Amino acid sequence: MFRTSLVFLSNGLLCLPWWQIVLATLLLTHVTIISVTVYLHRCQAHRALELHPVVSHSFRFWLWLTTGMVTGHWAAVHRKHHAKCETAEDPHSPQAHGIWKVLLGGAELYRAETKNEETLRKFAYGTPNDWIERNLYARYPNLGVSLLIVIDVALFGIVGVSVWAVQMIWIPFWAGGVVNGIGHFRGYRNFDTADASTNIIPLGILIGGEELHNNHHAYATSARLSNKWYELDIGWMYIFILSALGLAKVRKVAPRPHLVKGKTVLDDATLQAILRNRYEVIARYTRVAERACRQECDQKLRIYDELREELLAMWERSNVSREQLLLQLQDWCRRAELSGIDALEEFALRLRQYA
């Protein structure tokens, strides 16, 4: 009997070799990552998609078991991050707190913000508040992770403690540290957003697509985080599968510019397309200006700056009619084409192709 107990404690119910335990751990953490990006982030925080109640509650239970996070708390902290991005009120901006504080202490910053009653009251709207949320998930957040260590030891033996430890640090490090830290500090940018968000790498596999953080900040309510042809968002792959099975409904995705070759007339469709793709337009303009900076004189650089400010202002004139905006856009393109700067002429021609 004693020997049997030792064997069980050593190997667990599954009796797996070490490499299978490693694979199982990676699979379990992957499920947690997908639960965070699909359910907590895209569904609950930004309402980019709707999930079938069975799928939604499966994610809720898994996150309670593997992270102890409360849906309303997570959504509130993340929404405040977007509302107060890169300011002193941002819960986890490396621009405000420092990169190492966010990278290594992201979990502590998150827990501190969840104790802010004003944050929860203002930003946790619309998240689950049913009986099981109030009486189990929110009331006993540590019960799930305590139950998980028992399950891990039962399945994997004493090494299950290590499996549990990896599960506990996975989200705090990758989501709380890497995405919130490096994703606002280093990387490439597709869009000229007002914050410091970056895409860490174009392959959104390890963190479920959250690596494409600049894309997300440009179009926060998009269910798809990838934007360029070479970018991979594995979270979007799972959403696509769920949608095909009738278990999810996508509400919104980021627009992609549609250009009509040979189109030269600036019409209402052009105006609407440019307004809808503001971040792509401004990012492209910035890249055009940066490339030309090496060749142009100071006077021409001033023209770049003036036209950029005028272009940005088009999105801020909420009291201007569509007809007036179209006239301003036509005038802007005319001036760019008459500037004598090849790069601006090419950019204005491309704007005319938006449809």
N, C-alpha and C positions, 0 to 999 in steps of 0.2 A: 504493500500500500504506500509506504513511504517512498520507495523507489519510483513508483508510478507518479507520485506527486512531483518528484524532482524532475522526471522526464517531461511532465506537463509544463512545469514552471520553466524549463529550459527551452522547449520547442513550441509550446502552445498547441492549440487545436489543429492548426494548419501544417505544422512541421515543415516549414519551407526552408530551403537553403538560403544563404545570405543574399545572393544576387536577386532572388525572387522577392525577398523582403524589401530590398532597395527599390525594385520596380513597383511593388505594391505601395510603398511610401510615396513615390513620385506620382502614381495614379491617384492616390487619395488627396494629395496636395493639389493636383490638377483639378479635381472635382471642386475643391474649395475655391480655387482661383476662378473657375467658371461661375460658381455660385455668386461670388462677389461682383464680377464684371457684368454678368447677364441680369441677375436678380437685384442686388443692392444698387449697383451703379446705374445701369441703363434703364431698368424697369422702375425701380422705386424712386431713386433720386431725381431722374430726369424725365420719367414717363415717356421714354422713346419707344416702348413697346408694352404690350399687354401679354401676360402669361396665363395659361389655363390654371385654375385654382389648385389642381393636383400638382402641377409642376412648381407653381409658386410656393406652395407649402412644403414641398420636398426640399426646395432650396432653403427655406426658413429653418426647417428642422436640422438640415445638415450644417448650416452656419452656427446654430445654437450649440450643436454637438462639437464642432471643430474650432470655433472661435469665441463663442459666448457673446458675440456682438448682437445688439438689439437693432432691428431694422430702422426704427425711428431715430435712434441716436446717430447711426451711420449716415443716413440721408440728411439729417440736420447739419452735421459737421461738414459734409461735402457741399451742400447747397450754400452754406456760409462761406466756404472757400471760394466758390465762384462769385458770390456777391461782394466779397471783400478782398478779392485776389491781390496779392503782393502788397497789402497794407499791414499795419500793425494789428488789425483785427482778424487777419487771415489766420486760421487755426494752425496751418503748417506750411507757410511759405518760407523757403530758404532765403529769399530776399529780405525777409523780416527777422527770421530766427537764426539764420546761418545754415550752411549746407550740412555740416556735421551734426548739428542738433536735430535736424529733420531726418537725416539719413540713419543715424543711430538711435535717435529718441523719438521717432515718429509715433510709436505706440503710446508713449507717455503724453505727447501733445494731444493725441486723440482722446485719451481718457480724461485729461484735464478739461477739454472742451465739452465732453458729454456731461460734465457736472455743472455746466453753465445753463441755468434754467431759462434764461432769456433766449439762448440759441435754440433750445429744444422747443420752446413755445412759439418762436417765430418761424423756424425752418422745418419742423418735423411734420407738417400738415400732410394729410393724405396717406400716411403710412399705416400698416395694420394696427388695429386697436381692438381686436376681437378677444374673446374669453381666454384662449390659449396664450395669446401674446401678453395679456395683462397678468395672468395667474401662473404662467410657467416661464416663457421665454424672457420677459422683462423682469419678472420677480425673482427668478433664480438663474441668472446668466452663467454662474459658475458651476451649476449642476451638470450642464451638458458636457463641459470639458472634463469634469471629474468622472462622469460616466464613460467618457472616451478612453481614459487611461485604463480603466477596467477592461474595456472591450479590446484594446490593443494588446494588453498583457495576455488576455485569454486567447487571442488569435495567434500572436507571434511569440509568446513566452516572455522571458525577462527582457529581451531586446525590444519588446513592445514599448518599454519606457522611452527608449531612444526614438522609436517611430512617433510616439506621442509628442516628444520634445520638438522634433522637426515640424510636426503639424502646428504646434503652438507658435513657433517663430516664423513660419512661412509667410503669413499675411502681414504681420507687423513689419517684417523686413522688406519684402517685395512691394507690397502695396503702400504701407505706411512710410517706408523709408525711401525705396528706389523711385517709385512713381512720383510721390509728392516731393522728393528731394531732387534727384537727378532730372526728373521731368520738368523742373523749373530752373535748371542750372546748366545742363550740358545737352547737346544734341542738335538736330537739324530742324528747321522750321519751314513748313509749307505755306503757312499763313501769317500775315503780319498782324497778329492780335495785340491788344494793348498790354497783355501780361507777358511774363517771361517763359511761358510754356514751350516745351520742345518735344519733338519725337525722339525717343532714346535710340531705337533702331527700327528699321522698316519691317522686321519680322516679329509680329505680335503673337508669339507662341508661349513663351515662358510665363508671361503675366496676363495671358488671355486676350491680348490686344491693347491693354492699357499702356503699352510702350508707345503708342501713337497718341501722345498726350497733347501735342499742339493741335492736331486735327480735332481732338475732342473739345478743346477750349474755343476753337473757331466755331464749331457747330455742336454745342453742348447737348442738344436734344436729339442728336442723330443716333440711331441704333447701330449704325455702321461706323467704326472708327477709322478704317482705312480710306484713303482718298486717291492715291496714285496707283498706277497699274502694278508697281513692284512692291506695294505694301500688303502685308498679310495680317488679317485680323481674325484669329481663330475663334474669338468670341462670336463674331458675326457668322462664322460657319455653323456654330451650334444654334444660333438664332434662326438661320436659314433652314436647318433641319427641323427644328421645332415648328416653324411656320409651315413647312411642307406636310407635317403630321397633324396640322390643325391645333397645335398646342401653344402657339404664340401668334400674335398679330402685331406687325411692325406699324408704328404710327408715323414715324418720320425718319428720313435719312438725309444726309448732307447733300446739297445740290452739287452737280458737276457741270462745268460750263459746256454748253453746246454751241459750237461755232459752225456757221454756214460759209463755206468757202466761196469767195467772190462777192459776198454781201457787202455793200458799201453804204446803204441807206440807214441812217440812225432813226429808228422808229420806236413806237411804244414798247414793242417786244424786246428791242435792244436795251432800252432803259430798265425794264423790269428784270431782265437777265443780269445786268450789271449790278443793280441794287441787291439782287439775291445772292450774287457771288462776290460780295464786297471784299472779303479777305483774300480771295484768290486774285482779284484785280489789283489790290494794293500790293500784295506780295510780289506779283509779276512786275509791277511798276518799280518797286524797290530794287529788284534784281536787275532790271534794265538800267536804272540809274547807277547802280554800283558798278556794272560793267563799263558804262560810259565814262565814269568818273576818272578813269586812268587816262582818258584821251581828251577830255573837254576842259576848256578854260573856266575861270571863276564865274564869268558872266553867264555862261551856259549852265553852270551848276546852280546858280540862283534861279534860273528858269525852271529847272527840275524841281527845286524846293517849292516854288510858288505854285506850279501846276499840281504838285502832290497835295498841298494843303487845300487847294480848290477841289480836287477830286475827293478828298476825305470829307469835305464839307457837304457834299451832295447827300451823304447818308444821314446827316444831322439836321437837315432842313425839313422837319416834320410839318411845318405850316405852309409849305410851298406846294402848289398843285402839280399834278403829273405833267401837265402841259408846260409849265414853267421849268420843271426839272429837265424835260426833254430839250427845251431851248438852251438851257445851261450846258447840257451835255454836248449838244451840237456845237455850241460856241467853244467849249473846251477842246473838242477834237479839231476844230478848224484852227485854233491857235497852236495846238501841238503840231499840226501838219505844216503850218507856216513858220514854225520856230527855226527851221534850218538845221535841226538836229535829227539825224537819221534814226536814232533809237526811238525818239518820241514820235516820229512819223510812223514807224513800224508799229509802235504800241497803239496809236490812235486807229490805225487800220485794223488791228486785231479787235479793238473794242467794237468796231462797226460790224464785226462778224458774230457778235453775241446774239443768240436767239433763243 
